[in-house]
């Protein structure tokens, strides 16, 4: 748990530094930054991606030990969610205006509270040994087909992550209007579904399981994106885009959970194979 807590502190610090820089540069150099809309969209949505990575809902690979830290980490996550919202609210404030100053002071206060909570978590983590994941791995059963498929399982990991980041940072996150952006958003969503399809068929040995997982995740994703599309592009509720993105993410939870399960399963298989990993990794039928 010490490793997880230290990682959380690192991600938390990066998130807040990114928020402060985003608020500063967007408020002061808004016109210049808008010319780099791709970078701006990815940067603006990066705190949201980090929120997903560190969400308490997703941290189920250390479930027993995690319960000890859940009250602290949940409050900490809420603090970062508020800070994330405030960084998006930068769009409304001019540099060094009263609103801008208050916004930065609130984010600074949230950072201090988060660091205090995480310091307490770190002190608690020193009491408990890291969760003995190897004991669980020994109990796992891995088929020969899974072992021989370890390379495709490894390839599926970054594909799952980057397809998600790409779609949410550009397909949903950019503050751009017009038919061209609507088309870009649709194309990125279709690409997101295609990459998820490849991911499932790379990872799962059983084609039936791959198909069912892809269909289940895609149905929820289509519902979430359709609601977002109608509200933002058809009805024109773009002013509430941040909250609509949060709402849409709720429908992408099955995909997030699938990605997390894949990562855990691959990590277990990797540890199980040990020194034999490379033999199976480069196995050719």
Secondary structure, 3 states (H helix, E strand, C coil): CHHHHHHHHHHHHHHHHHHHHHHHHHHHCHHHHHHHHHHHHHHHHHHHHHHHHCCCCCCCCCHHHHHHHHHHHHHHHHHHHHHHHHHHHHHHCCCCCHHHHHHHHHHHHHHHHHHHHHHHHHHHHCCCCCCCHHHHHHHCCCCHHHHHCHHHHHHHHHHHHHHHHHHHHHHHCCCCCCHHHHHHHHHHHHHHHHHHHHHHHHHCCCHHHHHHHHHHHHHHHHHHHHHHHHHHHHCCCHHHHHHHHHHHHHHCHHHHHHHHHHHHHHHHHHHHHHHHHHHHHCCCC
